[in-house]
Amino acid sequence: TMITHILMNCTSLVLVYRKCGIQPFTAKYLRPLIGTFLTSIIIYGLSKGLPLHFWMIPLYLTVFTAGYIISLFLTKSLDSEDMVLFAALIDKTGLKTDFLKKIFYKHSRNGEP
């Protein structure tokens, strides 16, 4: 079912591109996929080498999330929409995260607050 879902989505993307000449993906969306794929391979290797216990599942999630975030920073794939979302999250939570703002804006594509 997963393969069918992926194939149907790819077919839809090709049909829309042929008919309208538009495509929703750019390089900034596709670049983090390499880092995500490598992180997934590392987690898969860890999970095959270690016995799976219930407490390890959150650990795998944490490792994957950290790998994805690092991939976003290394490829500078953060965009202005990401900065708006980050600012909204900070406003909602009320946290004082000036150091996080500096890190996010430093590694964003446009680099402006």
DAQUI-V678840 format. One record per pair of residues at least 24 apart in sequence whose C-alpha atoms are under 8 Angstrom apart, sorted by the first residue. I is the first residue (numbers start at 1). J is the second residue. D is the distance in whole Angstrom. If there is no record, write none. Layout:
# DAQUI-V678840
i = <I	I>
j = <J	J>
d = <D	D>
This chain:
# DAQUI-V678840
i = <28	28	28	29	31	31	32	32	32	32	32	35	35	35	36	36	36	36	39	39	39	39	40	73	73	74	76	76	76	77	77	78	78	78	78	79	79	79	80	80	80	83	83>
j = <75	76	77	77	75	77	68	71	72	75	77	67	68	71	64	67	68	71	63	64	67	68	64	107	108	107	107	108	109	108	109	104	107	108	109	108	109	110	108	109	110	108	113>
d = <8	8	5	7	6	7	7	5	6	7	7	7	7	5	8	7	5	7	8	6	6	7	7	6	8	8	6	6	6	7	7	8	7	5	6	6	6	7	8	8	7	8	8>
